[in-house]
């Protein structure tokens, strides 16, 4: 039996999708950029949340950026945008979003309030459709679009997240899209085994911007303990790979599979200093794509683009 519940708790307006038989649920926060705040499963009679989210509304309001953009929806650009500037159709723009040092980070809508368009519970799934209408309120991105997010919970601890970006302007628009979840399978990430299905790693400069070059990366071709490895890197998912990354806690038996569809060909990985979680980000483009064009999507007027990823947890 699947259910959809809306409730207020710890200051949050929550939507909770639940598989009551499988004891699995997904908690979404429409008023906090429609982020995924929890994905809980049952393991040996213990309920485990594999997402590192926010404790309450004040925590999100005060610490979203400080805590590393946990679970943020990244759009209409992802990761770093060099100097916050870019050229499009011979015009130069500078966005007014969040800056770290001199570079803009993670798009313009991660704090926006999404409206609930529709919810539905079925025999084998439950879903919610959320929408934010961006109406060119940032002079640095004067291109109106809709962002529709559909969260679908299915049997066997399977969560599918579908993003649809629709051009609502009168001309073409540049778009990159992604997600910034932090996963925690219990304990320190050093003890987790990771397997990556990637064809290479982007070479970054000392400001974590792509140089345009790629290099081989084979360290995690087979399940390998993360150990003390430090990540702040972007990888190219192998073409045709059904899974981009698998993460396993050998001690408690929990395995997470991240399965992006083809519209998310890049995978960014970041290890925060406390090493209690790991950010694994599905991206439609490389960082700074408005400038380097690596994976950049250009949407014609009245056109839409879907970006889909799946999280599957085995216990």
Secondary structure as GFF3:
##gff-version 3
##sequence-region A 1 315
A	DSSP	beta_strand	2	9	.	.	.	ID=ss1
A	DSSP	beta_strand	12	19	.	.	.	ID=ss2
A	DSSP	beta_strand	24	29	.	.	.	ID=ss3
A	DSSP	three_ten_helix	30	32	.	.	.	ID=ss4
A	DSSP	beta_strand	35	43	.	.	.	ID=ss5
A	DSSP	beta_strand	46	49	.	.	.	ID=ss6
A	DSSP	alpha_helix	57	63	.	.	.	ID=ss7
A	DSSP	beta_strand	72	76	.	.	.	ID=ss8
A	DSSP	beta_strand	80	81	.	.	.	ID=ss9
A	DSSP	three_ten_helix	82	84	.	.	.	ID=ss10
A	DSSP	beta_strand	85	88	.	.	.	ID=ss11
A	DSSP	beta_strand	91	94	.	.	.	ID=ss12
A	DSSP	beta_strand	99	100	.	.	.	ID=ss13
A	DSSP	beta_strand	103	105	.	.	.	ID=ss14
A	DSSP	beta_strand	115	121	.	.	.	ID=ss15
A	DSSP	beta_strand	125	134	.	.	.	ID=ss16
A	DSSP	beta_strand	145	154	.	.	.	ID=ss17
A	DSSP	beta_strand	158	167	.	.	.	ID=ss18
A	DSSP	beta_strand	173	180	.	.	.	ID=ss19
A	DSSP	beta_strand	182	183	.	.	.	ID=ss20
A	DSSP	three_ten_helix	189	191	.	.	.	ID=ss21
A	DSSP	beta_strand	193	196	.	.	.	ID=ss22
A	DSSP	beta_strand	198	204	.	.	.	ID=ss23
A	DSSP	beta_strand	210	215	.	.	.	ID=ss24
A	DSSP	beta_strand	224	225	.	.	.	ID=ss25
A	DSSP	beta_strand	232	237	.	.	.	ID=ss26
A	DSSP	beta_strand	245	249	.	.	.	ID=ss27
A	DSSP	beta_strand	254	258	.	.	.	ID=ss28
A	DSSP	beta_strand	266	270	.	.	.	ID=ss29
A	DSSP	beta_strand	278	283	.	.	.	ID=ss30
A	DSSP	alpha_helix	289	292	.	.	.	ID=ss31
A	DSSP	beta_strand	297	299	.	.	.	ID=ss32
A	DSSP	beta_strand	304	314	.	.	.	ID=ss33
###
